[in-house]
Amino acid sequence: MTRSDFRKKAILSIFITFFIISSIYSMIGTINIVHNLENKKRILSLRNGYAIDTNYQFQQAISKYLNYAEVTEFIKALELEFPDIIDVTSIGKSYEGRTLWLIKVTNELSQVANKNQVLLIGTHHAREYISLMVPLYIAYQLANEFYTNNTIQKVLNYTTYYIIPLLNPDGYTEALYHNPWQRKNTHRIDEDNDGKFGEDCPDDVNGDGIIGYLVNNKTGEWFYEGIDNDGDGQINEDWVGGVDLNRNYNYSWGSDEGASSDKHNETYYGSAPFSENETRALRDFVESIVRQGLNFSFAISYHSGIRAILYPWGYMSDTPDDEILLKYADFLSNITNYQDIQGYDLYPVSGEWSDWLYGIYHIPSYTIEVYRDDAELNKLNNPTQTLNGFLYIPFNVTKFFNPSEKEITSVANPNYKAVVELAYTLIPPEREEQNMVFWGIIGIILIAAVAIVVFAVFRMYKKSKT
């Protein structure tokens, strides 16, 4: 064999080897392109094909405080508009028989097994309207951005959000239409033992549109503005009743530090742990998830009154020795710009939601306080009017806890970003990334094969020359 023949064979061998490598990578690239195109077509078909156009004005609805009927309409419209992202069910009924809605948000066509689970709760406390709007906003934004935002697509491929936006619909309705001071649910309690319920709540006596505080200048006693509606010589002594749902869980329940056994008190903890329909429904739902062998990656309950990320424990000063719990709190704080502090350091709380979830199920659980109106808070130190011989403070409790309607989305948006970005950090390496490693190894092997072929041809050439 001549030197020219060996040269030709060597060149031909190298060409064939590189052709094989190029063909394999081209085939992989084509498969990936087709796969991506099919995914995009599938997503677009969901959006523009059989998804039902409800003509519901979501942006308009999310920018005002909704009543219970409007919340129900919003949730059902969301499911109709985004049928492969949103699934609406019920976890039970409230004391007055209202449905406790559960919004499940995930990409139902994702083939990912063992997705991360996230739990978001709104409106433990009735007068904190913004704590309803934040989880509603989160549910809507997740669904709406899924079709256009690669990050949201990835998050919903690997995460299932369970959102209960209105845990206390009865108290919320009472606060919205009757008594803006209502904090608890509306479990009927005859507080003045006259056989009637809720006949003597606070009233706007002077007609200024606010049920403020009255202060006895001689005794220093504070009480709500009101009228003796039932003619018993007392005012405001018989509200509709209620139990503080966020003192009704079975972890450190029954302590008078951070809760109360007094039925009149705003922090009345109820007759027993989980005595209330609402807390039992939430407990049963959580246990249904646990029975499936799953657990929540993290859980959040929204409140208002300050701006803070509160983490366990609420019932005692000891800080849990838990790196993940503290790490997530710091992460949420950095996104929202709310201070992260242990709940007990704000004030003691017994029978509280996050202590229960963390203490029983070891779920990193947080209470996020999203708003406070400092101008209203400052009024408490400066009574400037008198009413019926008492100092009068026109403190607007609704305004204190809740931003104006035009501010709802600006308060909700950083909380949306926080639960998206935290969920994103929990996503494992994608299969595509694993495939890149695999094919990278294959490429190295093929390149090594080329080198071996070249070396073998060279040795054959050297032998033939000798």
WOJO-V226387 format. One record per residue. N is the residue number from 1. RES is the residue in one letter. SS is DSSP state (2 for helix, 1 for strand, 0 for the rest). PSI is psi in radians with two decimals (NA if undefined). OMEGA is omega in whole degrees, 0 to 359 (* if undefined). Layout:
BEGIN
n:res:ss:psi:omega
N:RES:SS:PSI:OMEGA
N:RES:SS:PSI:OMEGA
END
This chain:
BEGIN
n:res:ss:psi:omega
1:M:0:2.26:183
2:T:0:2.88:177
3:R:2:-0.64:180
4:S:2:-0.68:179
5:D:2:-0.74:179
6:F:2:-0.69:179
7:R:2:-0.75:180
8:K:2:-0.76:180
9:K:2:-0.66:179
10:A:2:-0.79:180
11:I:2:-0.73:180
12:L:2:-0.70:180
13:S:2:-0.76:179
14:I:2:-0.74:181
15:F:2:-0.77:181
16:I:2:-0.74:181
17:T:2:-0.81:179
18:F:2:-0.55:177
19:F:2:-0.70:179
20:I:2:-0.78:180
21:I:2:-0.81:181
22:S:2:-0.68:181
23:S:2:-0.74:180
24:I:2:-0.83:181
25:Y:2:-0.60:176
26:S:2:-0.70:179
27:M:2:-0.75:178
28:I:2:-0.80:179
29:G:2:-0.73:179
30:T:2:-0.74:179
31:I:2:-0.76:180
32:N:2:-0.72:179
33:I:2:-0.81:179
34:V:2:-0.73:179
35:H:2:-0.80:180
36:N:2:-0.71:179
37:L:2:-0.72:180
38:E:2:-0.71:177
39:N:2:-0.76:180
40:K:2:-0.73:178
41:K:2:-0.71:182
42:R:2:-0.75:179
43:I:2:-0.78:180
44:L:2:-0.61:179
45:S:2:-0.59:176
46:L:2:-0.72:184
47:R:2:-0.77:190
48:N:2:-0.08:184
49:G:2:-1.63:187
50:Y:2:-0.04:175
51:A:0:2.38:185
52:I:0:2.22:176
53:D:0:1.87:184
54:T:0:-0.29:186
55:N:0:0.34:179
56:Y:0:2.37:183
57:Q:0:1.45:185
58:F:2:-0.78:183
59:Q:2:-0.68:179
60:Q:2:-0.74:183
61:A:2:-0.66:185
62:I:0:-0.09:183
63:S:0:0.35:175
64:K:0:2.82:179
65:Y:0:2.09:185
66:L:0:2.54:171
67:N:0:3.13:187
68:Y:2:-0.75:180
69:A:2:-0.69:180
70:E:2:-0.61:175
71:V:2:-0.78:179
72:T:2:-0.77:179
73:E:2:-0.74:180
74:F:2:-0.82:183
75:I:2:-0.75:180
76:K:2:-0.66:176
77:A:2:-0.64:178
78:L:2:-0.75:179
79:E:2:-0.67:179
80:L:2:-0.69:183
81:E:2:-0.56:185
82:F:0:1.17:190
83:P:0:-0.37:180
84:D:0:0.09:177
85:I:0:-0.63:187
86:I:1:2.32:174
87:D:1:2.15:184
88:V:1:2.21:176
89:T:1:-3.02:180
90:S:1:2.54:174
91:I:1:-0.06:180
92:G:1:-2.84:182
93:K:1:2.62:176
94:S:0:3.11:178
95:Y:0:-0.73:181
96:E:0:0.09:174
97:G:0:0.21:177
98:R:0:2.53:179
99:T:1:2.34:174
100:L:1:1.79:188
101:W:1:2.48:173
102:L:1:2.19:177
103:I:1:2.05:176
104:K:1:2.19:183
105:V:1:2.01:177
106:T:0:2.89:172
107:N:0:1.82:185
108:E:0:-0.25:178
109:L:0:-0.08:178
110:S:0:2.42:180
111:Q:0:0.12:181
112:V:0:2.26:177
113:A:0:2.69:176
114:N:0:0.99:178
115:K:0:2.72:172
116:N:1:2.47:180
117:Q:1:2.34:179
118:V:1:2.36:181
119:L:1:2.22:178
120:L:1:2.28:184
121:I:1:2.44:175
122:G:1:2.64:166
123:T:0:0.87:163
124:H:0:-0.71:185
125:H:0:2.24:194
126:A:0:-0.74:189
127:R:0:-0.04:181
128:E:0:1.27:186
129:Y:0:-0.63:183
130:I:2:-0.42:180
131:S:2:-0.23:169
132:L:2:-0.77:188
133:M:2:-0.54:180
134:V:2:-0.94:179
135:P:2:-0.56:174
136:L:2:-0.75:179
137:Y:2:-0.75:180
138:I:2:-0.80:180
139:A:2:-0.80:181
140:Y:2:-0.80:183
141:Q:2:-0.68:177
142:L:2:-0.82:181
143:A:2:-0.77:185
144:N:2:-0.62:183
145:E:2:-0.14:182
146:F:0:-0.66:187
147:Y:0:-0.21:185
148:T:0:-0.17:187
149:N:0:2.01:183
150:N:2:-0.60:179
151:T:2:-0.79:180
152:I:2:-0.67:177
153:Q:2:-0.81:181
154:K:2:-0.76:180
155:V:2:-0.78:183
156:L:2:-0.26:170
157:N:2:-0.52:187
158:Y:2:-0.01:186
159:T:1:2.48:170
160:T:1:2.09:175
161:Y:1:2.23:172
162:Y:1:2.02:187
163:I:1:2.10:175
164:I:1:1.64:191
165:P:0:-0.44:187
166:L:0:1.42:182
167:L:0:-0.43:185
168:N:0:1.15:185
169:P:2:-0.53:180
170:D:2:-0.89:178
171:G:2:-0.67:179
172:Y:2:-0.77:179
173:T:2:-0.71:177
174:E:2:-0.77:181
175:A:2:-0.64:184
176:L:2:-0.63:189
177:Y:2:-0.29:188
178:H:0:-1.12:186
179:N:0:1.75:184
180:P:0:-0.22:178
181:W:0:-0.16:184
182:Q:0:2.21:180
183:R:0:-0.66:187
184:K:0:-3.10:170
185:N:0:-2.93:184
186:T:0:0.55:174
187:H:0:2.01:189
188:R:1:2.21:177
189:I:0:2.18:178
190:D:0:1.59:191
191:E:0:-0.42:179
192:D:0:0.22:173
193:N:0:0.72:177
194:D:0:0.19:179
195:G:0:0.10:180
196:K:0:2.81:182
197:F:0:2.25:172
198:G:0:0.44:183
199:E:0:-0.10:182
200:D:1:1.25:178
201:C:0:2.97:175
202:P:0:2.61:182
203:D:0:2.69:174
204:D:0:1.63:187
205:V:0:-0.79:186
206:N:0:0.05:174
207:G:0:0.45:180
208:D:0:0.12:179
209:G:0:0.12:182
210:I:0:2.40:169
211:I:0:1.68:187
212:G:0:-2.87:178
213:Y:1:2.54:168
214:L:1:2.48:182
215:V:1:2.18:175
216:N:0:1.95:186
217:N:0:-0.40:181
218:K:0:-0.76:184
219:T:0:-0.32:184
220:G:0:0.09:181
221:E:0:2.40:176
222:W:1:2.47:173
223:F:1:2.93:184
224:Y:1:2.60:173
225:E:0:2.32:182
226:G:0:3.05:181
227:I:0:2.58:175
228:D:0:1.45:186
229:N:0:-0.51:184
230:D:0:0.16:172
231:G:0:0.49:181
232:D:0:0.20:178
233:G:0:0.09:180
234:Q:0:2.77:176
235:I:0:2.53:172
236:N:0:0.45:185
237:E:0:-0.10:181
238:D:1:1.52:173
239:W:0:-3.12:180
240:V:0:-0.33:180
241:G:1:-2.71:174
242:G:0:2.80:177
243:V:0:2.41:174
244:D:0:1.88:184
245:L:2:-0.51:181
246:N:2:0.29:170
247:R:2:0.23:191
248:N:0:0.16:180
249:Y:0:2.81:193
250:N:0:0.52:174
251:Y:0:2.02:186
252:S:0:0.51:179
253:W:0:2.58:172
254:G:0:-0.02:178
255:S:0:2.47:177
256:D:0:0.07:172
257:E:0:1.86:181
258:G:0:0.19:176
259:A:0:3.11:184
260:S:1:2.53:173
261:S:0:-0.09:181
262:D:0:2.10:183
263:K:0:-0.40:178
264:H:0:-0.39:189
265:N:0:2.56:179
266:E:0:-0.39:180
267:T:0:0.47:178
268:Y:1:2.21:189
269:Y:0:0.02:176
270:G:0:3.06:184
271:S:0:-0.32:181
272:A:0:2.83:174
273:P:0:2.39:181
274:F:0:0.61:177
275:S:0:-0.29:187
276:E:0:2.50:179
277:N:2:-0.72:187
278:E:2:-0.79:181
279:T:2:-0.60:176
280:R:2:-0.71:180
281:A:2:-0.75:179
282:L:2:-0.75:178
283:R:2:-0.82:182
284:D:2:-0.64:178
285:F:2:-0.82:179
286:V:2:-0.76:180
287:E:2:-0.54:177
288:S:2:-0.62:176
289:I:2:-0.76:181
290:V:2:-0.67:179
291:R:2:-0.39:177
292:Q:0:0.05:181
293:G:0:0.28:181
294:L:0:2.97:173
295:N:0:2.78:181
296:F:1:2.35:178
297:S:1:-0.66:172
298:F:1:2.85:182
299:A:1:2.52:182
300:I:1:2.38:170
301:S:1:2.25:184
302:Y:1:2.41:179
303:H:1:3.12:171
304:S:0:2.86:183
305:G:0:-0.45:169
306:I:0:-2.95:172
307:R:1:1.84:186
308:A:1:2.70:169
309:I:1:1.97:181
310:L:1:2.34:179
311:Y:1:2.80:181
312:P:0:2.69:4
313:W:0:2.65:173
314:G:0:-0.42:187
315:Y:0:-0.21:178
316:M:0:2.87:188
317:S:0:-0.30:180
318:D:0:2.32:178
319:T:0:2.28:179
320:P:0:2.41:175
321:D:0:1.36:188
322:D:0:1.80:184
323:E:2:-0.70:182
324:I:2:-0.80:180
325:L:2:-0.83:183
326:L:2:-0.62:179
327:K:2:-0.79:180
328:Y:2:-0.69:178
329:A:2:-0.77:179
330:D:2:-0.69:179
331:F:2:-0.85:180
332:L:2:-0.65:179
333:S:2:-0.73:181
334:N:2:-0.58:180
335:I:2:-0.75:186
336:T:2:-0.34:188
337:N:0:0.39:171
338:Y:0:2.56:177
339:Q:1:2.40:175
340:D:1:2.16:182
341:I:1:2.71:174
342:Q:1:2.43:184
343:G:2:-0.73:182
344:Y:2:-0.53:181
345:D:2:-0.36:174
346:L:2:-1.00:170
347:Y:0:2.64:181
348:P:0:2.49:178
349:V:0:2.27:178
350:S:0:2.55:180
351:G:0:0.55:190
352:E:0:2.71:187
353:W:2:-0.94:186
354:S:2:-0.55:174
355:D:2:-0.71:179
356:W:2:-0.91:182
357:L:2:-0.71:181
358:Y:2:-0.74:184
359:G:2:-0.67:183
360:I:2:-0.76:187
361:Y:2:-0.05:181
362:H:0:0.67:176
363:I:0:2.22:173
364:P:0:1.94:191
365:S:1:2.47:187
366:Y:1:2.54:166
367:T:1:2.09:179
368:I:1:2.01:176
369:E:1:2.11:195
370:V:1:-0.18:187
371:Y:0:2.61:169
372:R:0:2.42:176
373:D:0:1.83:184
374:D:2:-0.49:179
375:A:2:-0.70:177
376:E:2:-0.69:180
377:L:2:-0.68:182
378:N:2:-0.40:178
379:K:2:-0.49:186
380:L:0:-0.40:181
381:N:0:0.03:187
382:N:0:1.16:175
383:P:0:2.20:185
384:T:0:0.00:183
385:Q:1:2.93:173
386:T:1:2.63:179
387:L:1:2.06:179
388:N:0:0.68:177
389:G:0:0.00:180
390:F:1:2.71:171
391:L:1:2.41:183
392:Y:1:2.27:177
393:I:1:1.95:182
394:P:0:1.03:181
395:F:0:2.12:181
396:N:0:1.74:185
397:V:2:-0.63:180
398:T:2:-0.75:180
399:K:2:-0.59:180
400:F:2:-0.79:185
401:F:2:-0.35:192
402:N:0:2.32:177
403:P:0:2.91:173
404:S:0:2.80:184
405:E:2:-0.58:180
406:K:2:-0.24:179
407:E:2:-0.06:186
408:I:2:-0.89:184
409:T:2:-0.58:180
410:S:2:-0.53:174
411:V:2:-0.69:184
412:A:2:-0.59:190
413:N:2:-0.80:178
414:P:2:-0.51:176
415:N:2:-0.60:173
416:Y:2:-0.85:180
417:K:2:-0.67:183
418:A:2:-0.80:183
419:V:2:-0.42:175
420:V:2:-0.85:185
421:E:2:-0.61:176
422:L:2:-0.76:177
423:A:2:-0.63:181
424:Y:2:-0.68:181
425:T:2:-0.32:183
426:L:0:-0.04:181
427:I:0:2.28:178
428:P:0:2.92:177
429:P:0:2.39:184
430:E:0:2.77:178
431:R:2:-0.63:180
432:E:2:-0.69:179
433:E:2:-0.68:177
434:Q:2:-0.68:178
435:N:2:-0.66:179
436:M:2:-0.70:177
437:V:2:-0.77:181
438:F:2:-0.89:183
439:W:2:-0.44:173
440:G:2:-0.70:177
441:I:2:-0.75:178
442:I:2:-0.73:180
443:G:2:-0.73:179
444:I:2:-0.72:179
445:I:2:-0.75:181
446:L:2:-0.67:177
447:I:2:-0.70:176
448:A:2:-0.66:178
449:A:2:-0.71:177
450:V:2:-0.77:180
451:A:2:-0.70:180
452:I:2:-0.76:179
453:V:2:-0.79:180
454:V:2:-0.76:180
455:F:2:-0.72:180
456:A:2:-0.78:179
457:V:2:-0.71:179
458:F:2:-0.73:180
459:R:2:-0.69:177
460:M:2:-0.69:179
461:Y:2:-0.71:181
462:K:2:-0.71:180
463:K:2:-0.73:183
464:S:2:-0.49:180
465:K:2:-0.51:179
466:T:0:NA:*
END
